[in-house]
């Protein structure tokens, strides 16, 4: 099936809007971690582990939705799944706004994570199908809109804190975004998620290939690098560096702007720099920045290092998705689902580990350990480069 250039442009715009909705749902929560601590335990506050459990539950729900939705989307109507994901995301936001207890908040966050997980899994294969000749650039452009949505969410939350607007009202207000985006998808024609001239490659075949296993490990580490810092950045700015809640929110906004710019830059240089070389350089710079974050010479330099880490680590997730799509163009939504599940496993586990380490040491040390993630990714990328020169079922798509 082919679609007209006009429909292609509309579909891309709708996918960008859905990515913004996904980001809004996920990124207003970190700004309110310390607020949740006071709201749901006014005596002593929630522990570091309980705060870390909030993003952990959200991303675990993400993973479950991805694993369930991927195989179904390959056999069903992707458009319906997108619409369902947007509506579930909106419902989760509404439940967050009404949460009377910490336990109910976790349930609401899980609901929101489920809807957002469906979106995250489907948007990448749809955009790859819309732009098969420029997968790396397409992935980085798509995921740059995630950063733009994150900036919007963080700024809204930060200004709400500054003006004394309740986080419950913020959650209700941003429900408009997924509901409005659902209307955009109602009359679109989306392309099939795999090549029509060839059968979809079974996951049981892919999982036996060393190169694909390396892709899974790499995207796990890429997701861990990104959210290991972003989910704790407002708290780190407030409790670790002595800034106000509002400054912590603006720091996260700066981090997200840097990520958006980094992904746009990666999309523009993808014709001149190989994906492996780009990611190796970015991993090395990100490791150095985490050392500065762990042992900050001053609060201002530490905040600057956090924002720069957003730029340097920005390309890791989308470029790894593109490399996987280039190697296995017949993987379909199931392949993207498994990749995204592994990436979000990193997003879920590492922020929780940072909170656990904070309980026994400090938030500075917890964030310093995140440097192991880009360090490990360097090793995996070198391994992938060696595997690509052998017969490991790696294709050129």
N, C-alpha and C positions, 0 to 999 in steps of 0.2 A: 504494500500500500504506500502510495506517495501522497504528500500533502503539499498544498500550495505555499509559495514563499510567504504570503500574508499570514496563513495559518501557522507557519513555522515561527514567524516573529511573535505572533500572539501567544503561542505555546511557550516560547522562551520567556516572554515577559511574565506569564502566569507562573512558570517555575521559579523565576527570580522572586516573585511576590510570595510564593509559598515558602521559599527558603528564608525570607525575611520573617514570616510568621513563626517558623520553627525557631529561629534565633530569639525572637521576642519572648516566646514561651520559656525558653531555657535560661536566658541571661538576666532576667530581672530578679531571679531568686538570689544569686550571690550577694547582691547589694543589701538584702534584708536578712542575712544570716544572723548578725548580732541583734537585729530587731526581733527575729523569731526567738532568739535566746531569752529575751526579756518578756516577750508576749506569752510564751508557753511554759515558762518556769520563772515566775517573778521573784522567787526567793533567792535561789543561787544561780539561775541561768542554766541553759543547756550545756552539757559537756562538749569538748572538742569532737569526741566520737559521735555524739548525737547530731551536731552540726554537720559533720562530714557525711552522716548517713542520709541527709536530705538529697544532695546531688547523687549519692550512690544509688539510692532507690530510684531516682529519676532515670539514670542511665541503665540500670538493670531492666526497668520497664521498657526502655528504648530497645534493648537487645532482644527481649522477648517478642516485642512487636515485629522487629525486623526478621527474626527467624521464622515467625508464623506467616508473615505477609509475603516474603520473597517468593517461595514456591507457588503460592496462590496467584500472585501477580503474573507469573509466567504463563499461567493457564487461564487467567480471567481477564477482566477489564481493568487496566491500570487506572483509568480515569475514576472509576468508582472507588477504588482504594484511596486515591488522592482526596476525593471529597470526604470520605469517611474519616481519614486522618485529620483533615482540617476541622471537622465537626467535633471529634473527640478532643482535639487540642483545646478548642473553645470551651468544651464542657469542663475539662481539667482546670482551666483558668477560673471558671466560675466556682468550682469546688474549693480551690485555693482561697478565693475571696471569702467563702463562708466557713472556713475551717475553725471549729471551736476548740480543738485540742491538737497536740503534737501528732498523735496517732492518725487523726483525720487528715492533717496536713500531709503526712507521708502517703496516705491513700490518694489524695488529690494530686500530689506530685507524680505518683505512679500513673494515674490516668492521663495527665498531661504528657508524661514521657511516652506513653503508648501511642498517642496520636502523633506526636512529633517524630517518633521512631518510624512510623509508617511513611511519613513524608520524607524523612532523610534517606530511607532505603530506596524510594521510588524516583526521587527527583534526579539522582545521578544517572541511572540508566536511560531515563527519558531524554535528558540533555545530550547524552552520548549518542542516542539514536537520532536526535535532531541534527547533530554536528559530528558525524563519524570521521570526517577527515582531519579534525583538529581537537582530539580528545583532551590532551593536556591543557590546552588553552581554555577549552569549554569547561572543564572541571574547576580550574582556578577562578574563572569568571563567576560560575555558579556559586562557589563557596565564598567568594568575596561578598556576595549579597547576604550570606549568613552573618558576616562581620558587620555589615551596615545595619542589619536588623538588631544585632547585639548592641551597637552604639545607640540606636534609637531607644531600646529597652532600658539601657543603663542610664541614659540621660533623663528619660521620663521618671525612672525610679529616684534618681539623685535629686532632681528638681522637686519631686514630691516630698522627699525627706526635708529638703530645705524649706518648703512652704507648708510643712505640717500636714500634708495629705496622706491619709491612711493607705497602707499597702493593699488593703482589701479593695479600696476604690480603684487603685492602679490596676489590679488584676481584672476587675470588672471592665475597666475602660479598654484594656488591650484585647479583650475578646472580639472587638470590632474587626481587628485585622484578619484572623482566620475566617470569620464569617463572611467578610467582604471578598476575600480571595476565593472562597468556595464558589461564589457567583461567577468568577472569571472562568472557572473550569467547566461550567455547565454546558457551554456551546462550543467547546474546543474539539478538534480532531487530533489525537495523539498518534505517533508512529508506533509500530510494534517494537518490543524491547530487544528482540534478537533479529539477526539477518533472516529475511524470508527465504533466501535461496539455500540455506544450510540449517541443519537441525541444531537445537540447543545442546551445548556440551553439558553432560551430566556432572553434578557435583561429586558423585562417587569417583569419577575419572579425575577431576581437577584435584581433589584432596590427596591423591596419590603422587602428585608431581611436586618435587622439591622446590621448584621456583614459586609455585602457588603458596606452598607452606611459608616460604620466606616472605611473600607478600602479606600474608596474614599476620606474621610476627611484626613486620615493619609498620603496618597500619595500627596495630595495637600500641606500639611505642609512639607513633605519631599522635594518636589521640591522647595518650597519657601525657605527652609533653605539653600539649595545648591546654588541657583542662586541669592538669596538676597545678598550674599557676593561675589560670583564669578564675577557677571556682573559689580560690582562696585570696585573690588579689585585694578585694575591698577589706577583708578581715586583716590581712597582712598589713595594709596601709594604716588601718585604725589601731590594731593591737600591737603590731610589731614595730611600726615606725612612728606612731603617735599622731597621725593625722586624724581629721574629723571623718565622720561617716560620709559626708558629702564629697570630700576629697577622694575617699576610697572609691566611691562610685565613678567619679570623673577619671580616676586612674584606670578603671576597667574600661571606660569608654575610650580612653587613649589607646589601651591595649587592642581593642577591637578595631579602631581606625587603622592602627599600624598593621593589623592582620589583613584588613581589606586592601590596603595599599600594597602589601607584600604579595598578595595573591594576584592583584592586577599586574604588578611588575613581573611576576612569574609567567603569567599568560603572555605578556609582551615579549619576553626573552626566550620563550620555549623553542623558537626556530633556530636560535644561536647557541644555546647551552643545553646539553643533554640532561634529561630528568635526574639521572644518577648523580652527575656532577653538581647540579643545583642543590639537591638535597644533602649531599655530603658537606658542602660548604655551609649550608644553613644549620645543619646539626652541630658543626664545630663552633660556630658563632653562638648558638643557643646554649651550649654547654658552658662557655666562658661567661655568658650573662647570668646563668644560674649561680655560678660561684660568687659573682658580685652581689646577687640577691641574698645568698646565704651568709655572706660576710660583708655587709654593706659599710662602705666608708662614711656614708652620710645618708639620711633619709631621702634627700633629693636625688642623689645618685642611684639609690635603690629603686625608687619609683621610675626613673628614666630607664634603668636596666629592665624593669618589668615590661615597659612599653616597647622597648626595642626587641625584647624576646618575642613579643607578638608579631613583629615584622619578620624576624629571622625564622621563626617556626611556622609561619603561615602556610607555606607551600607543601608541608609534609603530607598532610591528609589528602588533599585533592590530587596532588601529583602521583601519589601512590595508587589512588583509584584509577587514574588515567593509565599508568604503567600496566596495571592489571588488565584493564580493558584492551590495551594494545596487544598484550600477550595472549589474551583469551577473548576475542571479540564475540564468541558465541556463548559466553557464560550466562547472559541474560540477567534477569532480576534476582535469581537465586544466588548467583555469584556475588553481585553487589550486596545482597542481603547478608551473606556470610562475612564479606569484607567489612561491611559497616558494623556488624555485630562484634567482630574482633576489635575494631577501632573504638567502639563505645564501651567494650569491656575495659579497655585502658582508661577511657574517660570516667568509668565508674569506680574502678579499683584504686587508682592512684590518688584521687582527692580524698578518699576514705583513709588510705594509708598515711597521707600527710596529716590528717586529723589525729590518727592513732599515734604517730610519732610525736606530734605536738603534746599529747598527754604525758609522755615520758621524757620529753626534752624541750624543744621550743619550735615555734612555727618557722623560724629561720632555718633550723636543721631539717625540718620536714620538707621545706621547699628546696633545700640544697640536694636532697636525695632524688628529686625529680630530674636532676642533671644526668642520672644514670640512664634515663630513657633516650635522649638524643645520642648519648654515648653508645648505647646498645644498638641504636638504629644505624650508626656508622658501620658497625660490624656486620649487620644484616645486609646493608647495601653492598658492601664489598663481596659478601657471599653471593648475592643476587647477580652481581656483575660476572662472577666466575661461572655461575650456573647458566647464564644466558649464552655462554660460548659452547655449551654442551647440548646434547640431545635430551632435553627435559620436557618436551612437549610444549615449548614456548613458541608461540605463533607470531606472525607479523600481521596485525589487523589494520 
